[in-house]
Amino acid sequence: MARLSLRGLAKRYGTVNAVRDVSLDAADGEFLVLLGPSGSGKSTILKLIAGIEAADGGEIWIGNGRVDTLAPGYRDVAMVFQSYALYPHMTVAANLAFPLRSLRVSREETHRRVAEVSALLELDGLLDRRPRQLSGGQQQRVALGRAIIRRPRVFLLDEPLSSLDAKLRARTRIEVTRLHTRVGATTVYVTHDQVEAMTMGDRVAVLDDGVVRQIDTPEVVYEYPADLVVADFLGSPPMNVMPVEARRDGDGTRFRADGIDLVVPGPLTPLPDRSALGIRAEYLRITTPGENGPMMKAVVDEVELLGSDRLVWATVGSSRVAVRVPARHRVSPGESIAIAVDPAGIRLFDAESGQLMAGGKSLSPQ
Amino acid sequence: MRTLLFRRRGLLVVVYAVAIVGSAFALVPVLWMISTALKGDNAVFSVPPQLVPASPKVSNFHQATTLIPFWHYLRNSLLVAGLGALGTVFSAALVAYPLARLKAPGMKVIFALVVATLLLPQQVLLISQFLIFKRLGWYGTYLPLIVPSWLGGGGFNVFLLRQFFLTLPPELDQAALADGAGHFRIFFRIILPQSVPALLAVGLLDFASKWNDFLGPLIYLNRTSTYTLPLGLASFRDLYNTAWNYLMAGTILAVVPCVVLFFLGQRLLVRGLAVRAKG
């Protein structure tokens, strides 16, 4: 019913292409996260959907109607701003009622809905206060309330948690997800925080430089980044990437580079001329002596303790890789180690185009 | 450290000296006005001049309000300055809003033109304006003194308000826009309520300038019953005599409404004017 479709959306500011040819769909009731570094155009996309900015090209459809030709008020879209944008001279009740007043909803209905929303978001006791008398978390809830009170078809959230402290953020993350489940409106959520993207999104669209690089479930985006840009942006630490030469080797594939000579089972086709081997830190392991299987020789550079894990940065040939090991595993810088490679974690990219090779996926056990 | 302290103290001395001399320039005429207002007819030009009159005549104030229809003039002045200032505030804000917020092509040019009108001396416009208002049949009415204020409020006030609007966070407008508000609703419900200090500053300054305006009423008003205070008080001067003591007493009374308004709005006024420095 309220499926959101962007078709070839484009927006320029002067000579800067903030958004170029973005096409994506969010199914009815879906929670779609737009993830990207600052300046990737994700907030601009929200503003285009809300109608705050006019697109230079492309179309926006909600349900069966094209909305980019409509005034913002008629698009049936509500937006929550990063700064909350609460009206400082109005009480909480007036802030909540503002969208309804603009849409000429009757006084009684407005009253009823303000009561309903304030009960839902636990704002009952605060209705007569002004925004500056509220805590950050309370302001946040008012901003959410002002958006849901309209019962919009599409809900836009622009980094709504970024100004909360870490503890409150974790709690509000769950609250927002719960709210989405209750309200059920199609939601587009902009963030640069990977944890938010991973935990909240039904699907994640990774943006870079005004272009959608990949759009898929959080698991797929994390495990199978569509290209090297996504591989490098997503995950902490980012995916290890090593330039290699890939060849068929009997029933398997052989990856060679300075300091690397790996043979893994399973043929790969087609093989690019110049390849890049990607593997996340959790698919690597420091071996115990006398172990068999694919491995690489490395020298430890640095060790970071992350609490439960230890992150070991090591040099393999000309590449630097991160290995995640349990915290009890002690290694020191300068030590020579052998790193075991779990073939299930190997992704192969075309080093020229940066694209994930279709065969890259076939290496993993089906 | 010592030299710095010394330098800072030296600077303070200079600052205070300048401030004292400056305020003397402003205050001495006021003191002289009060002094004259309390003098008898013969004491006004007594030699040597007396700052504190030997026998203060408080009755001058009574004379000043009865020899001319003072309260009637006061009412006329309130009407002209009040309606005029109201129009200035409203229409200047209405012009300033799009100049601060809309991104239509040509906005910068329009803004430059509005500011450029500040360079035009009023005297240049005098004759053409007079001819226009006479043609409209407004000569002898208050309309030429009030209506222009409702048509833009003047380049200076537009500039002042635009600079203030620029300091308001644009997210609030954007939120209102997304919430279904149109430009007029944004203007009245979001922008104006947050701009009270600036609106008050513009209103007070404009009220004061209209309250004190002599030339405008002199040109357009032709019956004594319609005179404003500055014109009315001028009737204490005639070709051969000037009743300086009554004139000064009347002037003091005429200043009172403005002074009261300024004291009431002082705090907000300073906040409103501070923005101009940023612009």
Boltz contact constraints between the chains, C-beta under 6 A:
constraints:
  - contact:
      token1: [A, 50]
      token2: [B, 178]
      max_distance: 6.0
  - contact:
      token1: [A, 52]
      token2: [B, 174]
      max_distance: 6.0
  - contact:
      token1: [A, 52]
      token2: [B, 177]
      max_distance: 6.0
  - contact:
      token1: [A, 72]
      token2: [B, 177]
      max_distance: 6.0
  - contact:
      token1: [A, 72]
      token2: [B, 178]
      max_distance: 6.0
  - contact:
      token1: [A, 73]
      token2: [B, 180]
      max_distance: 6.0
  - contact:
      token1: [A, 79]
      token2: [B, 178]
      max_distance: 6.0
  - contact:
      token1: [A, 81]
      token2: [B, 171]
      max_distance: 6.0
  - contact:
      token1: [A, 81]
      token2: [B, 175]
      max_distance: 6.0
  - contact:
      token1: [A, 83]
      token2: [B, 171]
      max_distance: 6.0
  - contact:
      token1: [A, 85]
      token2: [B, 171]
      max_distance: 6.0
  - contact:
      token1: [A, 85]
      token2: [B, 172]
      max_distance: 6.0
  - contact:
      token1: [A, 85]
      token2: [B, 175]
      max_distance: 6.0
  - contact:
      token1: [A, 89]
      token2: [B, 193]
      max_distance: 6.0
  - contact:
      token1: [A, 89]
      token2: [B, 194]
      max_distance: 6.0
  - contact:
      token1: [A, 98]
      token2: [B, 179]
      max_distance: 6.0
  - contact:
      token1: [A, 99]
      token2: [B, 179]
      max_distance: 6.0
  - contact:
      token1: [A, 99]
      token2: [B, 180]
      max_distance: 6.0
  - contact:
      token1: [A, 102]
      token2: [B, 179]
      max_distance: 6.0
  - contact:
      token1: [A, 102]
      token2: [B, 180]
      max_distance: 6.0
  - contact:
      token1: [A, 102]
      token2: [B, 181]
      max_distance: 6.0
  - contact:
      token1: [A, 103]
      token2: [B, 180]
      max_distance: 6.0
